[in-house]
Amino acid sequence: MNVRLVGILEANALMVVFGLGLSPLLGFRPRALLAERLALAYAVGFTATGILAAELAAVRVPTDWWLLAALAAVTLLLARRRRGGATATPVAPARLDALTIVALIAVGAVLAKTATLLAVKPLLEFDGWAIWATRARALYEFGGATGAVFTDATYPALQHPLLLPGLEALDGRFMGAFDGTLIHLQLLGFAVALAGGAWALLRPVVAPPLLAATLLAIVLAPAFSDQLATNYADIPLAAFVALGVACLAAWLRTDERELLVGAALFLSAAALTKNEGEFFALAAYVAGACVCGRGRLRPLAIAAAVTVALDAPWRIWIAAHHVDVAEYSLGDLVDYGYLREHSDRVGPAAHELAGQILRTQAWSYLVPLALVGIVGALALGAHRAGVFAAAWLVLAYSGLLVVYWISTNPVTSNLYNSSNRTVDSLVVAGALLAPVLLAPASAAERAEERGAGEREQGGEAVRGAP
Amino acid sequence: MRERVRRWAGVRPSRVLPPILRDRRAAAGAVAAVVALASAANSLPKTWNHLDREHDRYAAMDEVERRHAFATQLGVPGDPLDFFAANVGRGDRVFYQVKPSGLGHFLDLPQSVAAVGRYYLLPAVAAPHLRRANVVVSWEQDPALLGVELGEQQRAGLQLLFVSRIAR
C-alpha cells in the first residue's frame, strides 16, 4: 500500500479515536453495538476535526497530526474518567430484519465502490481545483489562511469558509505531500459520516428499514456520487445539512438531548463548509423555533448560539481582511430599487431551481420520498416535525432564490454553472427527513397527546358541568 | 368497521392489532420505504456503471497524466507547468505574461494559464500586477517586451516559455 494512502487512512483513524473520546463529552449516549459506536465516533470525530481545522486555519495554526493525536488522547482520557461516574444507559442494538441488513450492506458496497474511483480520480472539474484544492494546498503550504490566496481578488471565491480545505490540508500533512488525486478519498468521509452518523443517531427513533432504504437511495442517487467526486463543497455541505436538519427534526419529536447536540454540531459544520450553509443552518433554527414550543426555546437558542460562536471566527477573519463577496451584496436585499430592477431574474431562477430539484435523472425519487415524509407527518400527527420540515425547505429554497436574485452574475450563466449543485442540500436533507417524519410516535409525543386529550376531556367536563 | 374486521379476523381488540394511528404511520412508512427502494433500484445501474466507467478511465492514467489532468482538460498542456514549477518557489509573486489567444467558451488562454498556475505553482502565489510581482512566467511571449529590467532567467529549450526574475 502506498505511503500516502496509509497517511490518509491514519488521519481518518485518528478522527475515529477523537470521536470516541468526544462523543460522551458532548453528551451522546454510548452505543451498545460496536459498529454503531464506531459509526457515531467517525461522524462526530470527522465533523469536529473539520470544524477545528477551519477554526485553526483562520488563526494560522496548522492542524497537524500531533495535534489531532493529542486531542484524541485527551478526550479519550477525559471520557474514561467521566465514564466512572456516568450512569447513561447505552442505546440498545436493534433486531434488524433482512431488508435492513441487505440495504445496509448495499450502502457499504456503494461506498466501497465509490472509494475505488476516488482513489484514482485526478483533480478535473474547474471549481474543484481552482477554488477548493487551491485553498487546501495553500493551507497545507502556509499553515493557515494567510497571503494572497485568501485575500487577493485574483483568487476566486474568497468568502468561502475553510472546513473542506482544512480537512484536505490535514490529509496533506499526514501524507507528507499534497496529493491532488488521493485527497479525493477524504470526500468519501462526508458520505461515510452521513450514512454512519444518520444510522447511529436516528436508528433508535425511526423505523430501521426505512432509514436503511433512505440511506441507500441517497448514496445511489446519480448526482450524489457524481458530485462527490468533483471536490466541490456542495455534497459535503449537503451531508452536514441533512444530518443537522434530521437531528433537529428528531429532537422536536423525541426531546432527546443528544439529537439537539448533533443538530448543533452538524449545522455548525455546515456553516463552516460553504456560505449557503450559514443560511441553511439559520433557516433550520428559525423553523425549529416556530414549532418547538416555549419550553424548548432555551435549549434551541443555546444550540443556535453554539453555531453562531463557531461561525464567528471566520466572519471576523473576513471582516478583518476586508474580503468582499464578489458575486452579490447582502445590502441589496433591503434596496427596493435594486430588487425591482432585477426582478426579472426571479422567474428563471425559481423555475431552474425547481427543475433541478425535480430532476429524476439526478436525484431519482428522493423528492417523492421527501414529500411522502412531509405529507405523512402532517396527516398522521407528527405536526411539529412536519411543519418544521416544510418550513425549512421553503426557507432554504427562498434563500437560494434570493441569492440568484441579488447576484451580479448574468442569470443564465449563473444558473447554468451552479443550480444543479446549490439544490443538493435541499434534496438530500429532504430525503433524510422522511424516516424521522414517519417514525412511530415518541414517548414525548404520546405524553403530549395524552395531556392534550386529558385537557380536552377536562374541558368537556367543565362545559358539561351544571 | 374496525371492530367488524377484528371480529372477522378472530382477534381480540387492541391486544394484537396496533392502534389505528400506528397502523397508518406504519403504512406511510412502508410507502416511503417502497419509494426509497424504487429510487435506489432506479439509480443503481446508472450510478454503478458511471463509477465503473470513471474508475477505468482514471485508473489507466499514469501519475503525470493525473497531475496534469485538470490543465489538459482545460486545453492547457501540462509539461510547461512542470518547467515553471521547477523554477518558482515559496515567497515568489508571479505575473503571468501569456500570448493573447482564445482557448475555450469559458476562458481564453491568458485566463486559463493564470488559473492553472494559481494552483500548480503553489507555494508561489499570483500577483495581479507586474509591479507587485518578483517573477514573470511567460507563455509564448518574450519577457523583454514587458519593459522591466530582468535578472536571472530560465528558458524551456527553444520554446517561448520563460521564468524571469525581476531585478529590483
Interface residues (C-beta under 8 A of the other chain):
Chain A: L99 A103 A106 V110 K113 T114 T116 L117 V120 K121 P122 L123 L124 F126 G128 W129 A130 A133 T134 R137 A138 E141 F142 G147 A148 V149 D152 A153 T154 Y155 G180 T181 A207 P209 L210 A213 T214 L216 A217 L220 A221 P222 S225 D226 A229 T360 S364 Y365 L366 P368 L369 V372 G373 G376 A379 L380 G381 A431 A434 P435 L438 A439 P440 A441
Chain B: L21 R22 R24 R25 A26 A28 G29 V31 A32 A33 V35 A36 L37 A38 S39 A40 N42 S43 L44 K46 T47 W48 H50 L51 E54 H55 Y58 A59 M61 E65 R66 R67 A69 F70 Q73 L74 R90 R93 F106 A114 A115 R118 Y119 L122 P123 V125 A126 A127 P128
